[in-house]
Amino acid sequence: MAIVNATDQTFNTETSEGLVLADFWAPWCGPCKMIAPVLEELDQENEAVKIVKLDVDENQETAGKYGVMSIPTLMVFKDGELVEQVVGFQPKEALAQLLEKHK
């Protein structure tokens, strides 16, 4: 599955079904750049999880709705419901465990 770039208009639709890892990020954020290849690897290794990225600079409505204060913020959605959230860079193993909990 390819990583999806969501907008304020598409975010709810993109996170409404199955297990979704949403990455709230911005182009100027150093840790966000560090986590991007980790998300790419997770995406290739884990067919059951959809990864959605949301640029907080361009989509402030959704970032505000979920109270995103620092980035990267990663949120796990299961069938449209927010089930977990972590802030800051996470190694791949930590993200894999986070997702495994909600399968």
N, C-alpha and C positions, 0 to 999 in steps of 0.2 A: 504494500500500500504506500502511496506517496504521501508526503507531509503536505497538509492543506494549509494555505494561508487564508485565515478567516477575516471578516470585517464585522463591524457592529451589526450589519444587516444579516450576515450569514452565520454568526457564532452559535446562536441557539439551535439552528438546524444542524450544523456540523457536530454539535455535542449531544444531540438528542437520542442517539441510539448506540448501544454497546458500550464498550470501555474506551474512553477517550482521555488522552493526556494533552492538556492545553498549556501552551508555553506563552506567557505574557512577557514580551521582550521589546527592545528598541535597538535600532541600528548603532547607536552611540554607546551602548552598554557593553563593557568588557567581559563580565561574566556570561552575558547572553551569547557573545561570540564563542566563548569557551564551551558552552553547553550545546551549541548547534551540532557539532560532529557527533556528540554523544547521542543526541536525538536521532540523527541519521542512522547510526548503528542500531539503536533500539528499534527503529522503524523497519529495518531490514531483517532483524532477528525475530521480531514478534508480530506475527500476522494478525493476532487477535486484538491488537491495540491500534487505534487510530490516533495519529498525532496532529494536533491543530496548533498553528502559531498565530498569535494576534499581536500586531505592532501597536503598542499602547499610545504612541504619539499620534497615530492616524485613527485610532479607535478608542477614544477616551470614554465614550459612553459605557461600553462593556467593561473596561478596566475599572471605572467608577462604580458600576453596579456590583462588582465583586470585591470592591475595597482594596484594589491592588495599590500598595504604597511603595514597594521596592521591587525591582526586577533583577534577575528573572524570578517570576512567580510561576510555579507549576501547579496546576490543579488537575485532579483526577475526577472525571465525570463518569457515572454509570447510568446509562439510559436517561441522560439529561439531568441527573442530580449530582451536585457537588458532594463528593464523598471524602476527599482529602486534599490538602494543600501544603506545599513546601516552598520556602523562599530561599533563593540563592543557588549557587552552583551545586549540583549533585553529581557524584560519580555514577556511571552506568549501573553498577551493581545495586546502588541504593534505589535508583529509579525502577529497576527491574523488580526488586523486592516490594516496593510501593505498589506497583501494578499487580503483582502476583496476589497480594492480599485481597484484591477486589475482583478477581476473575470469577 
